[in-house]
Amino acid sequence: MTKRLGVLTSGGDAPGMNAAIRAAVRAALDQGAEVYGIYEGYQGMIDGGNYIRQVGWGACGGVLHKGGTIFGTARSPEFRTRDGRRKAVRNLLLYGIDRLVVIGGDGSLTGANLLRQEWRELSQELVAAGEIEQSVVDAHPYLTIAGLVGSIDNDMYGTDMTIGADSALHRITDAIDAITSTAASHQRAFVVEVMGRNCGYLALMGALASGADWVLIPENPPNLDNWEEKMCAILSEGRKMGRRDSIVVVAEGAQDRRGNPITCEMVKQVLETHLGEEARVTVLGHVQRGGSPSAYDRVLSTLVGAAAAGLALAAGENDESMLVGIHQNKITYRPLMECVKKTHELNDAVRNLDFPKAMELRGKNFQESFRILRTLIRSMPHPPTPGKERIRFAILNAGGPAPGMNAAVRAAVRLAVDQGHIPVGVFRGFRGLITDNLEEMEWMSVSGWAPIGGSELGTSRKVPSGGDFYAIAKTLEKHQIDAILMVGGWAGYQSMLRLYQERANFPAFNIPLICVPATINNNLPGTELCIGADTALNSIVEVVDKIKQSAVASNRCFIVEVMGRYCGYLALMSALATGAERVYLHEEGVTLKDLERDIGMLKEGFEHGKRLGLMIRNENANPLYTTSFLSALFEEEGGSLFDVRISVLGHLQQGGDPSPYDRILATRLAAKAIDFIEDHYRKGEADESAAAIGLLSGNIEFTPLYEIPRLVDEKTQRPKEQWWMELRPIARLLAQPGPGFHSHQM
Ligand code: ADP
């Protein structure tokens, strides 16, 4: 018997839900199931009729860029009643649907599990009442549930990220950036309220990403009874040191240690009374929920959506309801009710003022981010601890510019100064070290750097060689440099490796050498993600959305060329996020046979009503089958069926203000890089004192530089192992034309 899967969205909507729907529907169709869209959440399940409709491959085409949910969502008080759920079971049985993918918050997922538990009982009641045949009930003895968390608040235990949280963070960061610029012009204080009744994730990460001055979250209220005075003292201190604006971010559910709410209006009053200056309140409200999903949300939703469909179709009678989430970049499957229970425990801890427990349940990253933020917002560094050694370290950018480099330098400088150290900024990468172009930096040198793209210190691709080492050693000795912190890409890593390899000849290099990965190409060893790649991905996705819209009137195939050098990360991820039907990677190569097959696919598609084709090509996918070659080939072979247009995205991918994720990653890595320098100070000659920092399985790890030659392919300048290569089958599956489908929408 063909399996029938129902897909629904419920509760509050969240950007990315559509990508999850698309992936769940298509992955299920690919496995031969029949798929039904259940419209308007549980209310549609109860009302049945037109609210439950079979959907095909094309029904969820062209939706990746849309916010909200194409299946609609609703709150259904009726579903909370047993009678309501009985109606729902009746409808599902009428359609033969006994597998569900539910996308919603903890309420919706609890409801789904309840339905599963009551399934048999309610079915029997329906038979007894003569509403359903026994044979129908016998054919569908149980209900299987795969849950996905759609919630902008990132408030669910059991997944590192919920669908929509990253997009909301984009909206918040954009808004605070905009407010910061006007606040600076008028020397004003702003109080910004962001969503999150129990969960301070958006407030905390929004503040961290935008460089705000103070944050109030429900899980960790300010410690002192006189927090108002402390906050104002810090803000006015900041003013004295040259800041022109003050931004306080308040989570919707902010409270004090006694559980009294702290509202924006209260904060405004406090600022006006204590600082004697005008303060403005901005409540971001539904802006945070709206808009096009970010690249990350599209990819995340696609991966968990497809996995949820697979799980719901494979599950048997005794399998409990599962939650499909993500942990450390990998899809996870956890018992749904356990996650709901932990989520409620967390919410209870917040309500019962058990703040240590609330922080503990939020996890390591949240705690660490809170600690970093605390240090970063202090406008005045701590006085150096007597007796503690003050490390003078050089800090520089190297390689191509990457959005987020400034955020990393800012965080490193501030955290180091806070610990009594002395950062020395090097201008224009290793050139600056060769030509002695350095300057001490202090707390305010990096004021306002968090949101700026490019590199304020200046960067270059210069890799030192020959006499350069002598010049660098001289500079280091002259400035009494105790460590080097390099934030950059491939050329930066090569340069640091050379310094390490020259240690025997130049004792000045026997100091901690630490590399922080920053390149849009995401091609560095020792890390799964580099600072800048997320921003570039978002830039690509935005442009491709526009390109797709431009093609409404004609039959057209676009070939979009993206950067990445020999690394296909940007190409593959942007294909996943935009629904491109073909992606050309250097890792896979391009053969004539591939191209023939692609032309066949395009022709068949356009013959059957397809209007738009989208292929994404990595800039170095193949040296001879260039983007122009592909275009000429497709154009000629496509005849009158379709036109071909090229779009080479170029440097817009390297520019732009860093995404919230890149700013946060930059800040976290920089903080740990400073810890590394402290740990290895005075042990400079040890091999382990030269390392690259990075994210490995979600943790921040160090890879010694001597390991690097073994980890990379020198010729193609990329790591030998690339985790994201595993995602190729899913990209291929979702973009294929689809069984029996001929309107070919992406
Ligand atoms: P969210 O899913 O975003 O947490 P809600 O808590 O409002 O949003 O839940 C959405 C819908 O899910 C509700 O309107 C109701 O139909 C259903 N639901 C929520 N909680 C339960 C529950 N405990 N039992 C049955 N249904 C529930």
Residues whose N, C-alpha, C, O or C-beta is under 5 A from the ligand:
A	BS01	ADP	S10 G11 G12 Y42 A74 R75 S76 P77 F79 R80 G104 G105 D106 G107 S108 L109 T110 G111
